[in-house]
Structures are given as structure tokens and as C-alpha cells.
Amino acid sequence: MALRHLGSRGAFGTGALVCGLLLSYGFFLQYYQGLDPCPLCLVQRAFFFGVLAVCLLAALHAPGRGGTVAYAALAALFALGGGAVAARQVWLQHLPKDKVPQCGPDLYFMMENFPLSRTLKTLFSGTGECATVDWTFLGLSIAEWSLVWFAALFVYALWLAFRGPARARSW
């Protein structure tokens, strides 16, 4: 396996590159395809940024074995959080139409007019607009693709944490 020969810089750099490409495509869909992100999409985007930031810091730091495990664990936690949010949105998208929650105000309105606790509760639970599927690729919605990528990033982070010490050396 080619990834086996990557040092910690290259391995974490690969994770950062993947997140950067995924975020870039999300921004492309938003600004060039006109698909405005729903509240749960924005939360998932923040988790992708979290994984990207951890991987980028780790790639710049080129940690030893203990640091690799710590960075990988943190990246895995961000991926797990993002996966949970994506799973919630996938669940909302598969609800019967009569069970979908009502659409709420957009994020900017909530931040300006609601207390932070209510905004966060609404943001993490999702609204009716989170159940809308505006785009699919190979039969999967954006939320489903996010779930797939968060799962892949989680497994990749675990692989980074548990691979042998001889392979964790930086270049």
C-alpha cells in the first residue's frame, strides 16, 4: 500500500489536501451552482475545517509517535462529530414528508435575534431545509457524501494513530 510509506508530514498533508478539496467543492456548489448550504451543511463544513486544521498543523509540525497519535485522535474526533451531523441530515432527508420539521430562519437571522443556546440547538438539530435534496451524484445527496467522507477520514485518522512506529517517522 503506497500510503504505508508516507511519513507523518505526508500522511497528515494528504488528510489536509482531501479536506481542502472537499471544502473547495462545497464552495463551488455554493457560489457557482447556487446551492446555499443549510444549517447542518454549515456545521459539517466547520467539522471539515476542523479536520483540515488539525491535519495541516500536524503536517507542519511533523510529530513523533506520541504527537502523531494525539493529532490523529483529534482529527478522528472532528471526523466523528462531522459524521454525526451528516448522519442527522441523512436521517432528516429520509423522513416521510409529513414528519419533516418546519423550515426555520437562516443562520444569520438566528445569530442576530436568538440567544446563542437556541441558535446552537436549532443549528445542530436541523430544520426543514436540511431535509431538501437539491443535488445528487451516483444516487447520493451532499449529506450522504459528507457522511461517506467523514467515515473515510475517521478510518484514516485511526490508521494514522495505530500504524507502526517505524512508519510514523517524518520525511
Summary of the structure (lengths in Angstrom):
residues: 171
radius of gyration: 17.7
end to end distance: 17.3
largest distance: 55.7
contacts: 523
relative contact order: 0.19
helix: 75%
strand: 2%
